Every structure is written in C-alpha cells, then in structure tokens.
Amino acid sequence: MARPAPTASALRTPERGSRQLRSDRPTEDGWFTDGEMMRTTYELRADDDDWSQAGALVRDVWDDAQRERFVHTVAGYLLAQGAAR
C-alpha cells in the first residue's frame, strides 16, 4: 500500500539546514528518504558517553538563569524525596 510522503509543513525548512521535499510523492512501504538508506552497525565515537551531551547543554547552551532554575528544580525534588522517607 502506497503512503503519501510527509507534508512540507512537517519537514525542516532549508533555513534549518535541510532540503525542502516534495509532499506529493507516495512511498511504497512507508519509509521516505531524500537520500540513500543503509543498514549498518553503529560506530562509537569518542564523545559517546553518558556525560558529554548533558555537560555541553549545561556549559555551552544554558545561560546562568537556566542553570539556576535547573539546580532549584533538582534540589527541590531531592529535598521532597528525603522528606517523604
């Protein structure tokens, strides 16, 4: 059964680094791609760990106010959990 491709409004725009795709092309099996698809084993990178992405978010993305709100949220949760015991 053919499936319509995603609508143009559901796709990222070229300003965000993605090509605009036609929304009127059906796909045969429900998978839609504008490039080659391959089935391969995931290859680990040096920054594949449990800390790098979270650390980059806190250090490089959040401003001081966002970090303060996060600390307040976590501390409040931890205090509430301690009081519940």
N, C-alpha and C positions, 0 to 999 in steps of 0.2 A: 504494500500500500504506500503510495507516494505521500509525502508530508510536505507542506509548504515550508520554505526557509523562514528563519526568524524575520520579523518585520524590521524595517530600517530603524524604527524608533527604539527597538530593543538592543541595537548594536552600538558599540562605541563609535564615536564620531572621529573623522580624520584629525581634528584638533587634538584629540587624546592619543594619537599615535596608531590608529587603526584605519584600515581602508573601509570605505562605505561599501556594503554588499548589497546586491540586488535582492529584493524581497519577494520576487515573483517566481523564483526558480524552485521547483519541487526537488526533494531528495528521495532517493529510492528506499533507504532503510532508516531514515530519521536522523542520521548523522549529517551535519552540514559543516563544511570547511571551505576556506578560500585558499588553502594550501595543501601540501602533501601531509597525509597522516601516516604515522609509523607506529608499530608496536615494538617497544624496546624496553630494556631494563633500565631503571632509574640509576643514574650515576651520582654518587655522593660528591658533594663539593666541600671545600674546606670550611665554609660557614654553615654547613648543615648540622646544627646542634639545637639544643633547647633554649639557648640564651641569646644568640646573636640578633634574631629578629626583634625580640622583646626589648633588648638593650638599645638597639638602634631606634626603636619607636620612642622610648623614654628620653634618650640622649639627643637624638637628631631631629625628631619630628615635634614632640610636645614642647610647649613653652613652659615657663615657670608656673603659671596659673594651672595648667593642665596637670603638671606633676603634683602640685599641691592638692588638687581635687582627688587625684588617684590615691595619694597617701592617706588622705582623710577617709576615703571610701574603704580602703583595705583595713586601716586601723579601726574604724568603726565596726566593721564586720568581725574582726578578730576579738574586739572587746565584747561584742554581743555574744559571740560563741563561748567566750570564757565565762560570762555571766550566766549562760544557760546551763552550765555544767554543775 
